[in-house]
Amino acid sequence: MAGPVNVATAVAAEPPAPGTNYRPALTLLASLFFMWGFITVINNTLLPHLRSVFDLNYTQTTFIESVWFIAYFVAAIPSAFLIRRIGYQKSLVVGLLTMAAGALGMTLAASIPSYGVTLTMLFVIASGITLLQVAANPYVAVVGSPETASARLNLVQALNSAGTMLAPGFGAYLILGRSKSGTALAGTVLTPAERLADAQSVILPYILVAAVLIVLAVVIARFPLPAMGAAANRATAAERKNYSLLRHRNLVFGVPAIFIYLIAEIGVANLFVNFVSQPDIANLTHEQAGRYLTFLWGGMMVGRFAGAFVMQRIEAEKVLAVAAVGAFVVMTITTFTHGEVAMWALISVGLFHSIMFPTIFTLGVRGLGPLTEAGSGLLIMAIAGGALVIVQGWLADKFGLQMSFLLTVACELYVLFYALWGSKPTGELPPPEVVK
């Protein structure tokens, strides 16, 4: 999933000197978006692997992803305090080293092996990603001239999607492809020795990830990133007393829209491999199914480029409504059909999901004026909705994996409601002045 781009809370940079070349800094920062997208989506191939290693039910499997998104909620505010204390550049380094520590901890969890240690280390990795998101977004917004800020933000979003698209192939080859459970058909029972060998197959991938993160941390620590100037869009306490976030319908319904959408996106991605591996769907091994996951995330990348083009000509809420209807249709097909029809319907939902997060986010802060910063913070914390993927895991255990996608269908209906009515702004305020 792409991180929210919070332009309203960005920090204004000093005006660029004539002839200043910010491309190296932007390239380096874009690599961070790529890496956290890449590492987040490795979970989609890791979950079916851990389900086999620890003999988990779907509730226990999806709880792993819930822990990941709980970290967003828990670590967001501490991350902001840390940035205020040590600065943005040092915070980027701390975030990368935190992720590296969690990745190395995954090798410990694999050596034992331990479900509890695995949960702890994934929480550590996600906390590092949260710190990166809070610190990196303002940098991307201000590196270079203000006139090209939008293009820069779209670029890093696309690179985040590139990371999510490439990660399934990495996970399928180095995790699922090197394990007994990943290369066997659904229903194969593993011996204790095979489970131990499978658990240890994640050691090499996470050592490689940790090494890349440490190198990035060293590079960023030594790189002369642009200096940050005065804060932008900072309304005084007296101004804030005159306004109320509750008067803005687009925000009030936008926060649950982000929360609910994350349930849909994360549920589809994390149960994809298990779903298409079933005999009555595609009857694939987990390794083969992991390769098809690339198409799901690739569709999201293509959809973001297409959406950015279309929304220059058509209102964003109309595009969001069409996407919600499309997602509702293909998820209904996924739930009630079988074979490759169901598999490709599930893959195609990535195309419709692609524009949902950034569009809901943008519509949610529309017209907030001096309250934009507070409203943006609420929308960012709503990312924790991904933690409720455990509800779909419970439904899968209770009613079957395929029927559990009815929860996704219901989520698409709420997004449609938001596009048609909930996103209409009320109590619009003039935009705040940007302080340079």
Order of alpha helices (4+ residues) and beta strands (2+ residues): beta-alpha-alpha-alpha-alpha-alpha-alpha-alpha-alpha-beta-alpha-alpha-alpha-alpha-alpha-alpha-alpha-alpha-alpha-alpha
